[in-house]
Amino acid sequence: MSTTEQNSELYGILAEFKNPKALIDASKKVVAAGYDKFDTYAPFPIHGIDKAMSLPKSKLGWIVLTCGLIGFTGAVSMMYWMSVMDYPHNISGKPFFNAPAWVPVTFELTVLLSAFGAVFGMLFLNGLPKLYNPLFNVERFKKATDDGFFVCIEAKDSKFQADLVKELFEEAGATHIEEVYD
Amino acid sequence: MSHKPTITDNLTFPADSKLPQILFGVGAVGIILSVIGYFVNHDQFFFSYLVSFTFFTGIALASVFMVMFHHITKSKWGTLVRRIPETFGANIWIWAIFIIPVILGMHNLYHWSHEEAVATDKILKAKSAFLNPTFFIIRQVIYFALWGFVGRKLYKASVELEKTGDWGVTTLMRKVSAPAIPLFALSIAFAGFDWLMSLDPHWFSTMFGVYFFAISFQSFWAVMILMVFFLHQKGLLTNTIGQPHIYDLGAWLFAFTIFYAYIAFSQFLLIYYANLPEETLWFYDRLEGGFQYIAYGLLIFRFAFPFLVLLNRERKHQKKVLMLVATVVLVIHYLEIYWIVMPAMHSEDAHGLDFSWIDITTFLGLGGIFFGLFFNTFKKNSMIPENDPKLEECLEKTYHQ
C-alpha cells in the first residue's frame, strides 16, 4: 500500500459516522441525494440498513430456483436414462420407472444444487472472493471491524463531485471525511 | 432505531359477542344428530367420531407444543399471536371428556379389544401386554392429565403475567415447558399409536407417532392463519398483528408442509421398498376402493400445492393466498385422518370410500364445542399477552423487500 496520492486515481470519498443510527440516517440522505454507487460498512449487521440504502430485492432466489430445477430435472433424467433406457433391470418386480424409489435421489440433487446456487450465487453477487479493495489504503478504515461506521460514495457514480459529496457528508454529521485513492 | 410502538387497537374480544353461544349451539345440534346416528349405525358413529376427535385434539396438542417451544427458545416472533394457541391449550382438560365415546366404542373401533379374537391370533396375543382395554384406558387418563395440566398451567401463567406484570413468571413458563416437551413428544406419539395405528392392530410403523405430530402441526399453522384473518375480519387487532407477523405464520406453514411431506413419504417409501406383506397391507387397503383418490390428493393438495404456492416470499403474507392454502390444508387434513381411519371399518355396508352424514354431524358437533370453548376463554382476557417482556420487540418487527 505504498501508492502515493499524486499518481493514483480517486476511488471515492469515505465518511465516518458515530453510530449505527447515524449511519442509517446518512445512507437515507445519500439515497435522497440521488447517489447509487455507494456502500456502507459496519462491524456488525444493522437491521434496516438495506432498507435505508434502498437496495433492490436480491436476485439470489432466482439463481437458487434455477439451480434447484436443474438438479430436479437432472436427477430424473439421469435415473430415467440409467434404469429405463440404458440398463433396465427388474428389481423385485417393481416397474423400471419406479417413481417412489427415485424421490430420495431427486430430492437430494435438488437440494444439493440449490445449496450450491445459494452459496456460490451469494459469493458471485457480492463480488467475492475479493483480495483487494482501495478502502484498505485508508488507515482509519480498519475501525470498520471494530467500532467504525462508514459510508463510501464511489467516484464511478454519475453524480459524483468531490466537493458536493463532502458537503453532503458534513451535513449528515460525519465525524471524519477522507478521500480514498486507488 | 424506531420509536416505542404504541397499540391503538382494542385488545379484548368483544365481551358481548354471541359467538361462543352460537358455536356451542352448533356443537349441541351436531352432537344430538350424532347420537341419533349412533342408533342408526354404531360402527359408523364411532369411526366418524374418532376422525373428528383426532382432528381437533391434534390441533390443541400442536398449540401447546408451539407455546412450549416459544417459551423455551425465548422467542419473540410470535409473542403477539401466542394467546391463540395458549387458549386452545387452556381447555384440553375440559376437552378430555370427549375421549369417553372413544373408550365406550372401543369394541367397535379396535379389533384388539375383543378377547376372543386375541386368543386365536398369535400376533395380537404378543401385543396384548400393550393393546388391552385396561391399559388403553389408563393411557388415555395419563395423556389427558398431562396435556390438560400443562395446557392450563401455561395459560394461567400467561394471564398472571398479564395481570401482575411480573416478568419472573417467564421463568416458570420455561420451567414447565422444558420437561413437558419430551413428555408431549412421547404422549402425542403414543396417542397416535393408540387412536389411529391400532385400528389395524397387525400393522405397525415406528414413524407413526411423528407422522401424527406432523399432520397435526401443519394444520395447526393453517388454523392460526385463519384465526388471525378471522380477527382482522371482525376488525380486531388490525393495526397490531401486521404483515411481518402474518409472514411468520406463512413461513411456518410452508416449513411444516415440507416437514409433513418428508415424514409421510419416508413412512411410505420404506414400506413400499421393503415390500413385506405385513407392512404393505395397510397401504394396500388405502390405495383401493376410492381411497386412492385421497392418497393422491394428499400428494397434490397437502404438499405440492402449498409448497409451490408458498415458495415465493411475497406469497407468504398475502391474505387471499394464505387463506386459500390454509383452507385447502385443513380440508385435506380431515381427509387424511379419514383415509387413515375409515379403511379399518369392517362393517357390512362399508366397502371402500363411503361418506356418511354422521361424518358431518360429528365434525360439526365436536368443532362447535372446540371453538366454542376457545372463544369462551378467549374473550375473558386480552387477545395478546400484555406485559410480556418480548411483546415490544415483537410489535417492532418490520417486513421489508
Interface residues (C-beta under 8 A of the other chain):
Chain A: P20 K21 I24 H47 G48 D50 K51 K57 S58 G61 L65 S92 K94 P100 A101 V103 P104
Chain B: M1 F265 F268 L269 Y272 Y273 N275 L311 N312 R313 T398 H400 Q401
